[in-house]
């Protein structure tokens, strides 16, 4: 009986260690892409009626004009979560936004690079010390206490 309990305990510990959920619920699902002439899309397809994607430099200049509305944004990938690919940082003309995959419902390849378009909702978020430490543990660059964040339902990696 003790042997069964010990094996069960270590099995549960191993499962908990492998499930990386950022404190948001479910771990990111394995990546699956739809490939077309525009690139590889992860998560939901970007809506055809979304209009042109707003460049992050324009968004950063007037975030209040873009916050809270689902729309397309574009930038260049500078960093990706190295544990699961469940967030990435986009840059445009020196302006940055951190993109989180909605509900950890999908991930992007950890080695993705280049241009990307995302569809989601922008917010200006003040991060707690715990969130900053968590994000820094998964990436390679410093995390600012206040960031533009996008909760994305879909990500398209251009030319991939």
N, C-alpha and C positions, 0 to 999 in steps of 0.2 A: 504494500500500500504506500509506504514511504517513497519507494522508487517511482511509482506512478505519479505521486504528487510532485516529486522533484522534477521529473521529465515535463510534466504539464506546466510547472512554474517557469522553467527555462524556455519552454516553447512560447509561452505568453510574453516573456521578456524579449525574446528575439523578434516576435511579431510586432511588439510595441516599438522597438528600436527601428525597425524597417519602415514603419508607417510614419512618414514625415508630414505633418499636417499644418504646420505654422499656427496652430491654435485656432484654425478656421474650420475644422471639421474633417472632411474627407481628404486623403492624400491625392495628389494629381494623378489622373489616369494616364496610362501609356499613350505616347504621342501617336496620332494617326493623321495623315495629311491627305487633302484632296489636291491633286496636281492639275493645273490647267495652264493656259498661255500666260496668265498673270503671275504665276508662281505657285507656292505651296500654301494652302490654307489649313490652319489648325483651329479647332473649335467650330463654331458656326460660320457659314459663309457670310462674307460682308454683304450687306443688302445692296442690290443693284441701284436702288433709289437713294442711297446714302449721300449722293453728291460727291464732290471732290474732297479728298482728305485734307484736313487743315494741317499745315506745317506747325510743328511744335513751337518754333520761334514766334509765330503769329499768336498762338494760343497763350504762350507765357507772357506776352505783352498785355493781354487783356483776358485773363482766365475767367473773370466774371461773365464774359460774353459766351463762354463755352461750357461752363460748369453745369452739371445736373442734367444735361441733354445727351441722349444717345446719338453719337455721330462718329465719323471716321477721322482718324488722326494719322500723321505720318512723321517718320524720323528714321534715324540710322541706329541700329542696335549697337550699344556700347558694352552691355553687360547682361548676363543671364544667370539666374539662380543655378548654382552648380550642384545643388542636391537633387532637384527635380525638374528644373525648367519651368517652374510655375510662376515666375515673374521675370521681367526684363526691363532694362532701362533704354529708352530711346532718346536720341539727341538730335537737335536741329539748330544750327548756327549758335552753338554754345548754351542752348536751353535744353533742359532735361525733364523727362516725366518717367515715373516708374509705372509699369503696366503689370497688373495682377490678372491672372486668368480667373475669370468669374467662378466662384465656388470650387476652385481647384478642379474644374471639370475637364481640363485638358492641359497639356504642356507643350513646350516647343523644344527642339533639340538644344542641348546645352552648348553646342558649338556653332549655333546659327550666327550669322553676321550679315552686314549689309543693310539695305533699305527694307523697311517694313511699314505696313499699314495695319492699324488696329481699329476695331469698332467697339465702342463702349462709352462709359460715362466718366467724365472728368470730375475730379474734386481737388481742392487744395487741402492737404491733410497735414496736421501737426502730429508727429510721431512721438510715442512715449519712449522713455529710455530703454524699456524692454524691447519694443519694436525695432529701435535702432540697432541694438545689440544683436537681435535675431537676424536682421537683414545683413548686417556686416558679417555674420558668421557664414552666410551663404554666398556672399559675393566677394569681390576683391577691392572695392573702392569705398570711400567714406560715404556715410549716409547723412544727409542734411536733416535737421529737425523738422523742417517744413518742406513738403514736396508737392509737386503736381502728381497726382496718381490717376490712373485710368483703370477701371474695372472692365476688362475686355471680354466680350463674348466670342470674338473671332480675331485671328491674327493671320495676315498674309505676308509671307516672306517673298519679296520680289525677286524674279529672275533665278529662283532656286529650283 
